[in-house]
Amino acid sequence: MITVFGATGTTGAPLVDRLLEKGGKTRAVTSDPSKLEKLKAKGCEAVLANFTDPAALERACAGADRIYLVTPAHLDMRRWKANAIAAAKAAGVRHVVLATGLGASPKAGLTFGKWHSETQELLKESGLDWTFIQPTYFMQNLLWQADSIARDGVYYDDLGGPVAWIDARDIADVAAEALTCAGHVGKGYGLTGPEALTGEDIAAVLSEVTGRSITSAPLAPEDAKAAMVANRMQDEVAAAMVELASIAPKGYLGSIETTVSDVLGRPALRLREFVAENRDAFVQ
Ligand SMILES: NC(=O)c1ccc[n+]([C@@H]2O[C@H](COP(=O)([O-])OP(=O)(O)OC[C@H]3O[C@@H](n4cnc5c(N)ncnc54)[C@H](OP(=O)(O)O)[C@@H]3O)[C@@H](O)[C@H]2O)c1
């Protein structure tokens, strides 16, 4: 049995689909009772557990030998993951595939890298088998501004430099491989897409796929942060996002890793494919 936390989320939902395709016994976890039926309809077990509830987390892990652990970017995410790791250990789980972020290490200088590193070290110390899934920016983040792209014909670029965006489905596929195949214990997988794209590159792909003229306009850090806070992101988390974006103009988010193709034996998905599949979201 594999328990998937964050099973309705950006990486967890495609992971559940992939695990079911592979035919394994899968248990999907949500904190929202209204999502249970939809999860069950996929053909998996579905259970309710909040990251703040140790007993529910332990029930979610009972009988599972592997888990996928992801939380939203949240000020409490280190505590939430610590609760889930403790529950996994108590329930007899053997292997935790932990979603963190590219650059997470004890040497990290940025807030997200430090936060994620703390959890990675905690998991190592737990004695459980571990695999770290460390992605760069998700292509799915572009959907956050799909409405304004459709309305204004403008992509607002808060990065200002090349970024090797990854499709969350590739993250899910690598996680599925780590959960179901041998050889992934003790590995940290830095994951990127196959190309480094600037705001202008993204606008060009959006224009080509939608058949409309979409331009890129810079978004100042304070405006990016205000938009995230208006979307109910916590102030400190939005500040950490802006801090991460600040290294893009120096090219630090543009390096390409080959891990997706190394692990999956197929190329990583390109932005053009992602935009084409989500074309309707970017047109009015
Ligand atoms: N977005 C990016 O570009 C990016 C890049 C690199 C790393 N990351 C990292 O990736 C992680 C986010 O991954 P993701 O996008 O797959 O996650 P997500 O979609 O943001 O969240 C996963 C799920 O967590 C569940 N959840 C929320 N609060 C909960 C609670 N209190 N208890 C239990 N479950 C709860 C929600 O599902 P329910 O409502 O069903 O409970 C949600 O669907 C973060 O750690 C972030 O730092 C993100």
The ligand as a Gaussian input file, in Angstrom:
#p B3LYP/6-31G(d) Opt

LIG

0 1
 N        4.721000      25.650000      -7.094000
 C        6.007000      25.619000      -7.383000
 O        6.467000      26.187000      -8.379000
 C        6.956000      24.876000      -6.482000
 C        8.296000      24.762000      -6.883000
 C        9.187000      24.020000      -6.083000
 C        8.735000      23.443000      -4.891000
 N        7.436000      23.608000      -4.529000
 C        7.006000      22.985000      -3.266000
 O        6.006000      22.037000      -3.575000
 C        5.108000      21.950000      -2.462000
 C        3.709000      22.103000      -2.977000
 O        3.395000      20.971000      -3.783000
 P        1.961000      20.842000      -4.455000
 O        1.766000      22.045000      -5.353000
 O        1.832000      19.500000      -5.006000
 O        1.015000      21.001000      -3.187000
 P       -0.380000      21.784000      -3.126000
 O       -1.177000      21.451000      -4.346000
 O       -0.121000      23.222000      -2.809000
 O       -1.035000      21.162000      -1.815000
 C       -1.222000      19.773000      -1.689000
 C       -2.471000      19.476000      -0.903000
 O       -2.259000      19.653000       0.487000
 C       -3.569000      19.541000       1.082000
 N       -3.601000      20.255000       2.351000
 C       -3.648000      21.602000       2.545000
 N       -3.682000      21.863000       3.862000
 C       -3.692000      20.660000       4.500000
 C       -3.728000      20.275000       5.859000
 N       -3.745000      21.176000       6.864000
 N       -3.713000      18.951000       6.152000
 C       -3.678000      18.013000       5.166000
 N       -3.640000      18.319000       3.858000
 C       -3.645000      19.637000       3.537000
 C       -4.547000      20.118000       0.068000
 O       -5.510000      19.141000      -0.243000
 P       -6.918000      19.008000       0.493000
 O       -7.613000      20.313000       0.357000
 O       -7.552000      17.919000      -0.309000
 O       -6.617000      18.620000       1.899000
 C       -3.675000      20.336000      -1.175000
 O       -4.309000      19.908000      -2.368000
 C        5.527000      23.018000      -1.467000
 O        6.323000      22.443000      -0.464000
 C        6.360000      23.971000      -2.308000
 O        7.329000      24.651000      -1.539000
 C        6.540000      24.285000      -5.292000

